[in-house]
Amino acid sequence: MAFQLFSKKYFRAGAETDCGLKRSENQDAYRCLPARGLFIISDGMGGGEGGRRAAEMVVRILEQAVAVPMKHLSDITRFAHQANAEIRDYAGEHNLRGMGATIAGILLSAFHPGDGLLFSAGDSRGYRLRNGVLEQLTTDHTIASAMGVGEEKLARHLQGILTNVAGCGASFFLETRELELCPGDVYLLCSDGISRQVPEPEMKRILERAETPAARGHALIEASLKAGGVDNATAIVLEFDTIPEVTPDVAEEEAKCPDEPEEGVGDDATPPTE
């Protein structure tokens, strides 16, 4: 199937990632797939091979969800649980303690232009800039967040500790939030290499002033590096124009779409594009 709706190009997307100044390896992974309406960031943990592989497993498995247009956006949850199970199994087989990965993603409806789904696990974040207001839409799955206190209020060994990531086993869950897309909306997905180093007022300034999603992503990475670059940093930026009407070709495609997503990997897992 052809993803007829996304060929109408009513949004633009750009992304960038950087290892940072203190790390020798980038354990963030991402997919920016505008032709299939899927955007994912994953921040690996567990050190060495474990973190890098966990993040790549997340994005590889989740992109299978859009091998064909997905009729029900909530079906992405099944793929997230598959990633959780496969990471858990791999860690057990290879004695990789603490292996896991965060998830932050947006899935756009292939049939209803104003609909999308934001999904997350861990502390990679999703933000929305709308009418001059920047809002964090995701919840950090950390000890501090669960206790309702700032990280600085906790003992150092508890700061930044995650309570939910792909790979954590039976306790894993995917937080989801339905999105009603509006013209002019700007969405940001980012790893904590950005959210912990770039203050929200500066984040807002960058998202408002940079001309393109790619330029915004680049500016956010530069701001993270300027702040010390202590972690891998990844950003995906989406900007929406006029939301189109549903046309007959899109309606026909929806009628032919299977209720359950088919397995298989999409063929446009390429570097981010405008």
Accessible surface in RSA format (square Angstrom, percent):
REM  Atomic radii and reference values for relative SASA: ProtOr
REM  Chains: A
REM  Algorithm: Lee & Richards
REM  Probe-radius: 1.40
REM  Slices: 20
REM RES _ NUM      All-atoms   Total-Side   Main-Chain    Non-polar    All polar
REM                ABS   REL    ABS   REL    ABS   REL    ABS   REL    ABS   REL
RES MET A   1    99.15  51.3  31.97  21.2  67.18 160.0  43.27  36.8  55.89  74.0
RES ALA A   2    67.40  62.0  40.13  61.9  27.27  62.0  48.22  67.9  19.18  50.8
RES PHE A   3    11.82   5.9   9.94   6.2   1.88   4.9   9.94   6.0   1.88   5.4
RES GLN A   4    61.23  34.2  60.69  44.4   0.54   1.3   2.35   5.0  58.88  44.7
RES LEU A   5     0.09   0.1   0.09   0.1   0.00   0.0   0.09   0.1   0.00   0.0
RES PHE A   6    10.72   5.4   1.67   1.0   9.05  23.5   2.10   1.3   8.62  24.7
RES SER A   7    73.31  61.9  49.32  65.8  23.99  55.3  45.36  96.6  27.95  39.1
RES LYS A   8    72.55  35.4  43.15  26.5  29.40  70.0  30.38  27.3  42.17  44.9
RES LYS A   9   162.00  79.0 142.84  87.6  19.16  45.6  97.36  87.6  64.64  68.9
RES TYR A  10     8.19   3.8   4.29   2.4   3.91  10.2   7.51   5.6   0.68   0.8
RES PHE A  11    13.32   6.7   4.58   2.8   8.74  22.7   4.58   2.8   8.74  25.0
RES ARG A  12    78.47  32.9  77.53  39.5   0.94   2.2  33.86  46.3  44.61  27.0
RES ALA A  13     0.45   0.4   0.00   0.0   0.45   1.0   0.00   0.0   0.45   1.2
RES GLY A  14     1.47   1.8   0.00   N/A   1.47   1.8   1.47   4.0   0.00   0.0
RES ALA A  15    12.79  11.8   0.00   0.0  12.79  29.1   0.00   0.0  12.79  33.9
RES GLU A  16    50.43  29.0  47.62  36.0   2.81   6.7  18.78  36.3  31.65  25.8
RES THR A  17    47.66  33.9  30.76  31.2  16.90  40.3  30.57  41.1  17.09  25.8
RES ASP A  18    46.50  32.6  41.72  41.5   4.78  11.3   5.10  12.0  41.40  41.3
RES CYS A  19    35.79  27.1  31.18  34.8   4.60  10.8  25.18  63.8  10.61  11.4
RES GLY A  20    13.47  16.6   0.00   N/A  13.47  16.6   0.35   1.0  13.11  29.4
RES LEU A  21   116.51  64.9  83.88  60.0  32.63  82.0  88.04  61.8  28.47  76.6
RES LYS A  22   142.17  69.4 107.45  65.9  34.72  82.7  56.24  50.6  85.93  91.5
RES ARG A  23   124.46  52.3 110.55  56.4  13.92  33.1  28.23  38.6  96.23  58.3
RES SER A  24   124.39 105.1  78.02 104.1  46.37 106.8  56.01 119.3  68.38  95.8
RES GLU A  25    57.35  32.9  48.87  37.0   8.48  20.2  31.44  60.8  25.90  21.1
RES ASN A  26    40.56  28.0  26.39  25.5  14.17  34.1  18.88  45.4  21.68  21.0
RES GLN A  27    27.00  15.1  26.09  19.1   0.92   2.2   9.37  19.9  17.64  13.4
RES ASP A  28    14.77  10.3   0.28   0.3  14.48  34.2   0.01   0.0  14.76  14.7
RES ALA A  29     5.16   4.7   0.99   1.5   4.18   9.5   5.16   7.3   0.00   0.0
RES TYR A  30    45.91  21.4  36.76  20.9   9.16  23.8  19.59  14.7  26.32  32.4
RES ARG A  31    42.26  17.7  41.21  21.0   1.05   2.5   7.38  10.1  34.88  21.1
RES CYS A  32     1.29   1.0   0.00   0.0   1.29   3.0   0.00   0.0   1.29   1.4
RES LEU A  33     0.65   0.4   0.31   0.2   0.34   0.8   0.65   0.5   0.00   0.0
RES PRO A  34    31.32  22.8  29.61  27.0   1.71   6.2  29.83  24.6   1.49   9.3
RES ALA A  35    58.32  53.6  48.11  74.2  10.21  23.2  54.86  77.3   3.47   9.2
RES ARG A  36    30.53  12.8  29.27  14.9   1.26   3.0   0.74   1.0  29.79  18.1
RES GLY A  37     0.00   0.0   0.00   N/A   0.00   0.0   0.00   0.0   0.00   0.0
RES LEU A  38     0.00   0.0   0.00   0.0   0.00   0.0   0.00   0.0   0.00   0.0
RES PHE A  39     0.00   0.0   0.00   0.0   0.00   0.0   0.00   0.0   0.00   0.0
RES ILE A  40     0.00   0.0   0.00   0.0   0.00   0.0   0.00   0.0   0.00   0.0
RES ILE A  41     0.00   0.0   0.00   0.0   0.00   0.0   0.00   0.0   0.00   0.0
RES SER A  42     0.00   0.0   0.00   0.0   0.00   0.0   0.00   0.0   0.00   0.0
RES ASP A  43    18.61  13.0  18.61  18.5   0.00   0.0   1.27   3.0  17.34  17.3
RES GLY A  44     9.81  12.1   0.00   N/A   9.81  12.1   0.00   0.0   9.81  22.0
RES MET A  45    54.56  28.3  50.01  33.1   4.54  10.8  33.52  28.5  21.03  27.9
RES GLY A  46    38.38  47.3   0.00   N/A  38.38  47.3  11.07  30.4  27.31  61.2
RES GLY A  47    44.96  55.4   0.00   N/A  44.96  55.4  35.48  97.4   9.47  21.2
RES GLY A  48    45.79  56.5   0.00   N/A  45.79  56.5  35.73  98.1  10.05  22.5
RES GLU A  49    72.45  41.6  63.28  47.9   9.17  21.8  21.85  42.3  50.60  41.3
RES GLY A  50     0.10   0.1   0.00   N/A   0.10   0.1   0.05   0.1   0.05   0.1
RES GLY A  51     0.00   0.0   0.00   N/A   0.00   0.0   0.00   0.0   0.00   0.0
RES ARG A  52    96.02  40.3  95.34  48.6   0.67   1.6  35.35  48.3  60.66  36.8
RES ARG A  53    98.07  41.2  94.00  47.9   4.07   9.7  12.16  16.6  85.91  52.1
RES ALA A  54     0.00   0.0   0.00   0.0   0.00   0.0   0.00   0.0   0.00   0.0
RES ALA A  55     0.60   0.6   0.60   0.9   0.00   0.0   0.60   0.8   0.00   0.0
RES GLU A  56    75.57  43.4  75.08  56.8   0.48   1.2  36.99  71.5  38.58  31.5
RES MET A  57    16.96   8.8  16.64  11.0   0.32   0.8  15.91  13.5   1.05   1.4
RES VAL A  58     0.00   0.0   0.00   0.0   0.00   0.0   0.00   0.0   0.00   0.0
RES VAL A  59     0.00   0.0   0.00   0.0   0.00   0.0   0.00   0.0   0.00   0.0
RES ARG A  60    92.98  39.0  92.98  47.4   0.00   0.0  45.92  62.8  47.06  28.5
RES ILE A  61     0.00   0.0   0.00   0.0   0.00   0.0   0.00   0.0   0.00   0.0
RES LEU A  62     0.00   0.0   0.00   0.0   0.00   0.0   0.00   0.0   0.00   0.0
RES GLU A  63     4.98   2.9   4.96   3.8   0.02   0.0   0.00   0.0   4.98   4.1
RES GLN A  64    23.52  13.2  23.52  17.2   0.00   0.0   0.95   2.0  22.57  17.1
RES ALA A  65     0.30   0.3   0.00   0.0   0.30   0.7   0.00   0.0   0.30   0.8
RES VAL A  66     1.81   1.2   1.81   1.6   0.00   0.0   1.81   1.6   0.00   0.0
RES ALA A  67    23.68  21.8  10.53  16.2  13.15  29.9  10.64  15.0  13.04  34.5
RES VAL A  68    19.88  13.1  19.66  17.8   0.22   0.5  19.75  17.2   0.14   0.4
RES PRO A  69     1.01   0.7   0.00   0.0   1.01   3.7   0.00   0.0   1.01   6.3
RES MET A  70     6.27   3.2   1.75   1.2   4.51  10.7   2.63   2.2   3.64   4.8
RES LYS A  71    61.55  30.0  40.40  24.8  21.14  50.3  17.01  15.3  44.54  47.4
RES HIS A  72    88.19  48.2  83.91  58.3   4.27  10.9  58.46  60.3  29.73  34.6
RES LEU A  73    28.29  15.8  23.64  16.9   4.65  11.7  23.64  16.6   4.65  12.5
RES SER A  74    73.42  62.0  66.21  88.4   7.21  16.6  42.59  90.7  30.83  43.2
RES ASP A  75    27.34  19.1  24.23  24.1   3.10   7.3   3.12   7.4  24.21  24.1
RES ILE A  76     0.00   0.0   0.00   0.0   0.00   0.0   0.00   0.0   0.00   0.0
RES THR A  77    41.04  29.2  41.04  41.6   0.00   0.0  35.08  47.1   5.96   9.0
RES ARG A  78   107.44  45.1  98.18  50.0   9.26  22.0  71.91  98.3  35.53  21.5
RES PHE A  79     1.00   0.5   0.92   0.6   0.08   0.2   1.00   0.6   0.00   0.0
RES ALA A  80     0.00   0.0   0.00   0.0   0.00   0.0   0.00   0.0   0.00   0.0
RES HIS A  81    77.05  42.1  73.22  50.9   3.83   9.8  47.92  49.4  29.13  33.9
RES GLN A  82    57.58  32.2  50.08  36.6   7.50  17.9  28.75  61.2  28.84  21.9
RES ALA A  83     0.00   0.0   0.00   0.0   0.00   0.0   0.00   0.0   0.00   0.0
RES ASN A  84    12.54   8.6  12.54  12.1   0.00   0.0   0.00   0.0  12.54  12.1
RES ALA A  85    49.35  45.4  44.97  69.4   4.39  10.0  49.35  69.5   0.00   0.0
RES GLU A  86    58.75  33.7  55.01  41.6   3.74   8.9  26.10  50.5  32.65  26.7
RES ILE A  87     0.00   0.0   0.00   0.0   0.00   0.0   0.00   0.0   0.00   0.0
RES ARG A  88   132.19  55.5 127.74  65.1   4.45  10.6  28.91  39.5 103.29  62.6
RES ASP A  89    86.95  60.9  79.80  79.4   7.14  16.9  22.97  54.1  63.98  63.8
RES TYR A  90    37.63  17.6  35.98  20.5   1.65   4.3  31.72  23.8   5.91   7.3
RES ALA A  91    13.68  12.6  11.86  18.3   1.82   4.1  12.12  17.1   1.56   4.1
RES GLY A  92    56.46  69.6   0.00   N/A  56.46  69.6  39.72 109.0  16.74  37.5
RES GLU A  93   131.86  75.7  95.26  72.1  36.60  87.2  46.55  90.0  85.31  69.6
RES HIS A  94    91.41  50.0  71.64  49.8  19.77  50.6  51.19  52.8  40.22  46.8
RES ASN A  95   138.62  95.6 109.15 105.5  29.47  71.0  34.94  84.1 103.68 100.2
RES LEU A  96    41.37  23.0  35.85  25.6   5.53  13.9  38.86  27.3   2.51   6.8
RES ARG A  97   229.40  96.3 204.67 104.3  24.73  58.9  84.79 115.9 144.61  87.6
RES GLY A  98    53.23  65.6   0.00   N/A  53.23  65.6  39.08 107.3  14.14  31.7
RES MET A  99    10.06   5.2   0.24   0.2   9.82  23.4   0.24   0.2   9.82  13.0
RES GLY A 100     0.00   0.0   0.00   N/A   0.00   0.0   0.00   0.0   0.00   0.0
RES ALA A 101     0.00   0.0   0.00   0.0   0.00   0.0   0.00   0.0   0.00   0.0
RES THR A 102     0.90   0.6   0.90   0.9   0.00   0.0   0.90   1.2   0.00   0.0
RES ILE A 103     0.00   0.0   0.00   0.0   0.00   0.0   0.00   0.0   0.00   0.0
RES ALA A 104     0.00   0.0   0.00   0.0   0.00   0.0   0.00   0.0   0.00   0.0
RES GLY A 105     0.00   0.0   0.00   N/A   0.00   0.0   0.00   0.0   0.00   0.0
RES ILE A 106     1.51   0.9   1.51   1.1   0.00   0.0   1.51   1.1   0.00   0.0
RES LEU A 107     2.22   1.2   2.22   1.6   0.00   0.0   2.22   1.6   0.00   0.0
RES LEU A 108     3.21   1.8   0.29   0.2   2.92   7.3   0.29   0.2   2.92   7.8
RES SER A 109     7.51   6.3   7.22   9.6   0.29   0.7   2.32   4.9   5.19   7.3
RES ALA A 110     2.97   2.7   2.51   3.9   0.47   1.1   2.51   3.5   0.47   1.2
RES PHE A 111     2.16   1.1   1.73   1.1   0.43   1.1   1.73   1.1   0.43   1.2
RES HIS A 112    83.68  45.7  83.49  58.0   0.18   0.5  55.95  57.7  27.72  32.3
RES PRO A 113     9.43   6.9   9.02   8.2   0.41   1.5   9.16   7.6   0.27   1.7
RES GLY A 114    20.14  24.8   0.00   N/A  20.14  24.8  15.13  41.5   5.01  11.2
RES ASP A 115    66.68  46.7  65.88  65.6   0.80   1.9  12.18  28.7  54.50  54.4
RES GLY A 116     2.49   3.1   0.00   N/A   2.49   3.1   0.00   0.0   2.49   5.6
RES LEU A 117     9.89   5.5   9.89   7.1   0.00   0.0   9.89   6.9   0.00   0.0
RES LEU A 118     3.25   1.8   2.73   2.0   0.52   1.3   2.73   1.9   0.52   1.4
RES PHE A 119     0.42   0.2   0.00   0.0   0.42   1.1   0.42   0.3   0.00   0.0
RES SER A 120     1.24   1.0   1.24   1.7   0.00   0.0   0.44   0.9   0.80   1.1
RES ALA A 121     0.00   0.0   0.00   0.0   0.00   0.0   0.00   0.0   0.00   0.0
RES GLY A 122     0.16   0.2   0.00   N/A   0.16   0.2   0.00   0.0   0.16   0.4
RES ASP A 123     7.41   5.2   6.94   6.9   0.48   1.1   1.53   3.6   5.88   5.9
RES SER A 124     0.80   0.7   0.00   0.0   0.80   1.8   0.00   0.0   0.80   1.1
RES ARG A 125    43.90  18.4  43.90  22.4   0.00   0.0   0.01   0.0  43.89  26.6
RES GLY A 126     1.04   1.3   0.00   N/A   1.04   1.3   1.04   2.9   0.00   0.0
RES TYR A 127     1.46   0.7   0.54   0.3   0.91   2.4   0.29   0.2   1.17   1.4
RES ARG A 128    30.82  12.9  30.17  15.4   0.65   1.5   0.17   0.2  30.64  18.6
RES LEU A 129    12.44   6.9  11.61   8.3   0.84   2.1  11.61   8.2   0.84   2.2
RES ARG A 130    62.97  26.4  59.00  30.1   3.97   9.5  30.80  42.1  32.17  19.5
RES ASN A 131   144.45  99.6 102.07  98.6  42.38 102.0  40.02  96.3 104.43 100.9
RES GLY A 132    37.84  46.7   0.00   N/A  37.84  46.7  21.17  58.1  16.67  37.3
RES VAL A 133    97.99  64.5  93.65  84.8   4.33  10.4  96.32  83.7   1.67   4.5
RES LEU A 134    24.88  13.9   5.02   3.6  19.86  49.9   5.02   3.5  19.86  53.5
RES GLU A 135    70.59  40.5  67.14  50.8   3.45   8.2  27.17  52.5  43.42  35.5
RES GLN A 136    59.24  33.1  36.93  27.0  22.31  53.1  14.19  30.2  45.04  34.2
RES LEU A 137    10.05   5.6   0.40   0.3   9.64  24.2   1.37   1.0   8.68  23.4
RES THR A 138     9.90   7.0   1.84   1.9   8.06  19.2   2.07   2.8   7.83  11.8
RES THR A 139    67.22  47.8  62.87  63.7   4.35  10.4  38.26  51.4  28.96  43.8
RES ASP A 140    22.92  16.1  19.34  19.2   3.58   8.5   5.08  12.0  17.84  17.8
RES HIS A 141    12.54   6.9   8.75   6.1   3.79   9.7  12.20  12.6   0.34   0.4
RES THR A 142     2.69   1.9   2.02   2.1   0.66   1.6   0.39   0.5   2.30   3.5
RES ILE A 143    41.26  23.5  40.36  30.1   0.90   2.2  41.14  29.6   0.11   0.3
RES ALA A 144     3.16   2.9   2.69   4.1   0.48   1.1   2.69   3.8   0.48   1.3
RES SER A 145    45.43  38.4  22.11  29.5  23.32  53.7  15.59  33.2  29.84  41.8
RES ALA A 146    86.69  79.7  40.34  62.3  46.35 105.4  53.58  75.4  33.12  87.7
RES MET A 147   118.55  61.4  87.05  57.6  31.50  75.0  86.10  73.2  32.45  43.0
RES GLY A 148    67.59  83.4   0.00   N/A  67.59  83.4  35.66  97.9  31.93  71.5
RES VAL A 149    58.55  38.5  40.80  36.9  17.75  42.8  49.83  43.3   8.72  23.6
RES GLY A 150    31.44  38.8   0.00   N/A  31.44  38.8  22.56  61.9   8.88  19.9
RES GLU A 151    40.97  23.5  37.87  28.6   3.10   7.4  33.87  65.5   7.10   5.8
RES GLU A 152   130.71  75.0 104.23  78.9  26.48  63.0  63.40 122.6  67.31  55.0
RES LYS A 153   153.16  74.7 119.22  73.1  33.94  80.8  65.69  59.1  87.46  93.2
RES LEU A 154    18.77  10.5   9.52   6.8   9.25  23.3  12.14   8.5   6.63  17.9
RES ALA A 155    52.93  48.7  33.85  52.2  19.08  43.4  45.56  64.2   7.37  19.5
RES ARG A 156   204.50  85.9 189.68  96.7  14.82  35.3  73.66 100.7 130.84  79.3
RES HIS A 157   137.25  75.0 114.75  79.8  22.49  57.5  94.73  97.6  42.52  49.5
RES LEU A 158    59.19  33.0  58.91  42.1   0.28   0.7  58.91  41.4   0.28   0.8
RES GLN A 159    66.32  37.1  49.57  36.2  16.75  39.9  10.99  23.4  55.33  42.0
RES GLY A 160    29.61  36.5   0.00   N/A  29.61  36.5  13.28  36.4  16.33  36.6
RES ILE A 161    77.73  44.2  76.19  56.8   1.53   3.7  77.56  55.9   0.17   0.5
RES LEU A 162    38.81  21.6  14.48  10.4  24.33  61.2  14.48  10.2  24.33  65.5
RES THR A 163    70.26  50.0  43.47  44.1  26.79  63.9  42.48  57.1  27.78  42.0
RES ASN A 164     1.72   1.2   0.62   0.6   1.11   2.7   0.75   1.8   0.97   0.9
RES VAL A 165    13.06   8.6  13.06  11.8   0.00   0.0  13.06  11.3   0.00   0.0
RES ALA A 166     0.00   0.0   0.00   0.0   0.00   0.0   0.00   0.0   0.00   0.0
RES GLY A 167     3.12   3.8   0.00   N/A   3.12   3.8   0.16   0.4   2.96   6.6
RES CYS A 168    36.90  27.9  17.30  19.3  19.59  46.0  23.51  59.6  13.38  14.4
RES GLY A 169    10.52  13.0   0.00   N/A  10.52  13.0   9.30  25.5   1.22   2.7
RES ALA A 170   119.11 109.5  69.67 107.5  49.44 112.5  83.72 117.9  35.39  93.8
RES SER A 171    77.50  65.5  54.50  72.7  22.99  53.0  54.70 116.5  22.80  31.9
RES PHE A 172     9.43   4.7   0.50   0.3   8.94  23.3   0.50   0.3   8.94  25.6
RES PHE A 173    96.40  48.2  96.19  59.6   0.21   0.6  96.40  58.4   0.00   0.0
RES LEU A 174    17.68   9.8   0.00   0.0  17.68  44.5   0.00   0.0  17.68  47.6
RES GLU A 175    46.94  26.9  41.06  31.1   5.89  14.0  27.91  54.0  19.03  15.5
RES THR A 176    62.48  44.4  37.11  37.6  25.37  60.5   5.72   7.7  56.76  85.8
RES ARG A 177    95.47  40.1  89.48  45.6   5.99  14.3  34.75  47.5  60.72  36.8
RES GLU A 178   151.71  87.1 131.79  99.7  19.92  47.4  45.83  88.7 105.88  86.4
RES LEU A 179     6.67   3.7   0.51   0.4   6.16  15.5   2.25   1.6   4.42  11.9
RES GLU A 180   131.77  75.6 126.50  95.7   5.27  12.5  43.47  84.1  88.30  72.1
RES LEU A 181     8.41   4.7   0.32   0.2   8.08  20.3   0.32   0.2   8.08  21.8
RES CYS A 182    41.23  31.2  40.99  45.7   0.24   0.6  10.50  26.6  30.73  33.1
RES PRO A 183    85.42  62.3  64.85  59.1  20.56  74.7  65.23  53.9  20.19 125.5
RES GLY A 184    52.24  64.4   0.00   N/A  52.24  64.4  35.12  96.4  17.12  38.4
RES ASP A 185     1.10   0.8   0.90   0.9   0.20   0.5   0.07   0.2   1.03   1.0
RES VAL A 186     7.43   4.9   7.25   6.6   0.18   0.4   7.25   6.3   0.18   0.5
RES TYR A 187     2.34   1.1   1.62   0.9   0.72   1.9   1.74   1.3   0.60   0.7
RES LEU A 188     0.52   0.3   0.07   0.0   0.46   1.1   0.10   0.1   0.42   1.1
RES LEU A 189     1.50   0.8   1.50   1.1   0.01   0.0   1.50   1.1   0.01   0.0
RES CYS A 190     0.00   0.0   0.00   0.0   0.00   0.0   0.00   0.0   0.00   0.0
RES SER A 191     0.00   0.0   0.00   0.0   0.00   0.0   0.00   0.0   0.00   0.0
RES ASP A 192    19.69  13.8  18.43  18.3   1.27   3.0   0.91   2.1  18.78  18.7
RES GLY A 193     0.45   0.6   0.00   N/A   0.45   0.6   0.45   1.2   0.00   0.0
RES ILE A 194     0.00   0.0   0.00   0.0   0.00   0.0   0.00   0.0   0.00   0.0
RES SER A 195    17.20  14.5   1.07   1.4  16.13  37.2   0.06   0.1  17.15  24.0
RES ARG A 196   113.69  47.7  76.14  38.8  37.55  89.4  51.60  70.5  62.08  37.6
RES GLN A 197    25.86  14.5  10.79   7.9  15.07  35.9  16.58  35.3   9.28   7.0
RES VAL A 198     2.33   1.5   0.09   0.1   2.24   5.4   0.87   0.8   1.46   4.0
RES PRO A 199    79.62  58.0  66.60  60.7  13.01  47.3  79.08  65.3   0.54   3.3
RES GLU A 200    72.37  41.5  68.50  51.8   3.87   9.2  28.67  55.5  43.70  35.7
RES PRO A 201   103.95  75.8  90.75  82.7  13.20  48.0  97.39  80.4   6.56  40.8
RES GLU A 202    54.81  31.5  50.42  38.1   4.39  10.5  18.15  35.1  36.66  29.9
RES MET A 203     0.00   0.0   0.00   0.0   0.00   0.0   0.00   0.0   0.00   0.0
RES LYS A 204    63.25  30.9  63.25  38.8   0.00   0.0  32.59  29.3  30.66  32.7
RES ARG A 205    97.14  40.8  94.79  48.3   2.36   5.6  35.85  49.0  61.29  37.1
RES ILE A 206     8.41   4.8   5.86   4.4   2.55   6.2   8.41   6.1   0.00   0.0
RES LEU A 207     1.07   0.6   0.42   0.3   0.65   1.6   0.42   0.3   0.65   1.8
RES GLU A 208    80.67  46.3  50.38  38.1  30.29  72.1  24.58  47.5  56.10  45.8
RES ARG A 209   174.89  73.4 148.90  75.9  25.99  61.9  52.26  71.4 122.63  74.3
RES ALA A 210    20.97  19.3   7.39  11.4  13.58  30.9  17.86  25.2   3.11   8.2
RES GLU A 211   148.62  85.3 129.73  98.1  18.89  45.0  51.31  99.2  97.31  79.5
RES THR A 212    42.47  30.2  42.47  43.1   0.00   0.0  36.30  48.8   6.17   9.3
RES PRO A 213     0.00   0.0   0.00   0.0   0.00   0.0   0.00   0.0   0.00   0.0
RES ALA A 214    41.35  38.0  37.80  58.3   3.55   8.1  38.40  54.1   2.95   7.8
RES ALA A 215    41.66  38.3  31.41  48.5  10.25  23.3  38.65  54.4   3.01   8.0
RES ARG A 216    14.39   6.0  14.39   7.3   0.00   0.0   0.00   0.0  14.39   8.7
RES GLY A 217     0.00   0.0   0.00   N/A   0.00   0.0   0.00   0.0   0.00   0.0
RES HIS A 218    85.01  46.5  85.01  59.1   0.00   0.0  60.27  62.1  24.74  28.8
RES ALA A 219    30.27  27.8  25.17  38.8   5.10  11.6  28.14  39.6   2.13   5.6
RES LEU A 220     0.00   0.0   0.00   0.0   0.00   0.0   0.00   0.0   0.00   0.0
RES ILE A 221     1.20   0.7   1.20   0.9   0.00   0.0   1.20   0.9   0.00   0.0
RES GLU A 222    83.76  48.1  80.29  60.7   3.47   8.3  27.35  52.9  56.41  46.1
RES ALA A 223    11.04  10.1   2.72   4.2   8.32  18.9   6.87   9.7   4.17  11.0
RES SER A 224     0.38   0.3   0.38   0.5   0.00   0.0   0.01   0.0   0.37   0.5
RES LEU A 225    35.83  20.0  31.05  22.2   4.78  12.0  31.34  22.0   4.49  12.1
RES LYS A 226   188.62  92.0 152.10  93.3  36.52  87.0 105.77  95.2  82.85  88.3
RES ALA A 227    57.72  53.1  18.60  28.7  39.12  89.0  31.81  44.8  25.91  68.6
RES GLY A 228    23.44  28.9   0.00   N/A  23.44  28.9  22.99  63.1   0.44   1.0
RES GLY A 229     0.09   0.1   0.00   N/A   0.09   0.1   0.09   0.2   0.00   0.0
RES VAL A 230    76.09  50.1  71.23  64.5   4.86  11.7  71.23  61.9   4.86  13.2
RES ASP A 231    24.40  17.1  24.16  24.0   0.24   0.6   5.71  13.4  18.68  18.6
RES ASN A 232     4.17   2.9   3.74   3.6   0.43   1.0   1.02   2.5   3.15   3.0
RES ALA A 233     0.66   0.6   0.66   1.0   0.00   0.0   0.66   0.9   0.00   0.0
RES THR A 234     0.00   0.0   0.00   0.0   0.00   0.0   0.00   0.0   0.00   0.0
RES ALA A 235     0.00   0.0   0.00   0.0   0.00   0.0   0.00   0.0   0.00   0.0
RES ILE A 236     0.86   0.5   0.18   0.1   0.68   1.6   0.18   0.1   0.68   1.8
RES VAL A 237     0.00   0.0   0.00   0.0   0.00   0.0   0.00   0.0   0.00   0.0
RES LEU A 238     1.69   0.9   1.65   1.2   0.04   0.1   1.65   1.2   0.04   0.1
RES GLU A 239    28.05  16.1  27.89  21.1   0.16   0.4   0.92   1.8  27.13  22.1
RES PHE A 240     2.21   1.1   0.28   0.2   1.92   5.0   0.28   0.2   1.92   5.5
RES ASP A 241    65.20  45.7  59.12  58.8   6.08  14.4  27.58  64.9  37.63  37.5
RES THR A 242   107.34  76.3  99.79 101.2   7.55  18.0  63.45  85.2  43.89  66.4
RES ILE A 243    36.44  20.7  22.22  16.6  14.23  34.3  22.22  16.0  14.23  38.6
RES PRO A 244    32.33  23.6  17.96  16.4  14.37  52.2  26.43  21.8   5.90  36.7
RES GLU A 245   144.31  82.9 136.57 103.3   7.75  18.4  59.86 115.8  84.46  69.0
RES VAL A 246    72.58  47.8  46.61  42.2  25.97  62.6  46.61  40.5  25.97  70.4
RES THR A 247    45.78  32.6  44.02  44.6   1.76   4.2  45.78  61.5   0.00   0.0
RES PRO A 248   113.70  82.9 104.42  95.2   9.28  33.7 110.49  91.2   3.21  20.0
RES ASP A 249    54.77  38.4  46.63  46.4   8.14  19.2  35.42  83.4  19.35  19.3
RES VAL A 250     0.29   0.2   0.29   0.3   0.00   0.0   0.29   0.2   0.00   0.0
RES ALA A 251    48.71  44.8  42.27  65.2   6.44  14.6  43.08  60.7   5.63  14.9
RES GLU A 252    96.48  55.4  89.70  67.9   6.78  16.1  35.90  69.4  60.58  49.5
RES GLU A 253    12.48   7.2   8.51   6.4   3.97   9.4  11.21  21.7   1.27   1.0
RES GLU A 254    46.47  26.7  46.37  35.1   0.10   0.2  10.68  20.7  35.79  29.2
RES ALA A 255    85.25  78.4  47.35  73.1  37.90  86.2  58.41  82.3  26.83  71.1
RES LYS A 256   142.21  69.4 114.08  70.0  28.13  67.0  79.61  71.7  62.60  66.7
RES CYS A 257     6.44   4.9   0.05   0.1   6.39  15.0   0.00   0.0   6.44   6.9
RES PRO A 258    47.88  34.9  34.68  31.6  13.20  48.0  46.10  38.1   1.78  11.1
RES ASP A 259    88.70  62.1  81.42  81.0   7.28  17.2  24.35  57.3  64.35  64.2
RES GLU A 260   109.11  62.6 104.65  79.2   4.46  10.6  56.61 109.5  52.50  42.9
RES PRO A 261    12.27   8.9   0.90   0.8  11.37  41.3   2.69   2.2   9.58  59.5
RES GLU A 262    92.71  53.2  86.82  65.7   5.89  14.0  33.21  64.2  59.50  48.6
RES GLU A 263   136.45  78.3 108.77  82.3  27.68  65.9  36.27  70.1 100.18  81.8
RES GLY A 264    32.53  40.1   0.00   N/A  32.53  40.1  30.72  84.3   1.82   4.1
RES VAL A 265    80.49  53.0  51.93  47.0  28.56  68.8  51.93  45.1  28.56  77.5
RES GLY A 266     7.94   9.8   0.00   N/A   7.94   9.8   2.24   6.1   5.70  12.8
RES ASP A 267   126.47  88.6  91.33  90.9  35.15  83.1  47.21 111.1  79.27  79.1
RES ASP A 268    29.16  20.4  26.99  26.9   2.17   5.1  25.94  61.1   3.22   3.2
RES ALA A 269    49.57  45.6  18.69  28.8  30.88  70.2  18.96  26.7  30.62  81.1
RES THR A 270    71.67  51.0  63.20  64.1   8.47  20.2  55.02  73.9  16.65  25.2
RES PRO A 271   104.78  76.4  98.18  89.5   6.61  24.0 103.66  85.6   1.12   7.0
RES PRO A 272    33.70  24.6  14.71  13.4  18.99  69.0  14.90  12.3  18.80 116.9
RES THR A 273    73.47  52.3  65.74  66.6   7.72  18.4  62.21  83.6  11.26  17.0
RES GLU A 274    94.14  54.0  55.11  41.7  39.02  92.9  67.78 131.1  26.35  21.5
END  Absolute sums over single chains surface
CHAIN  1 A    11916.9       9227.2       2689.6       6259.1       5657.8
END  Absolute sums over all chains
TOTAL         11916.9       9227.2       2689.6       6259.1       5657.8
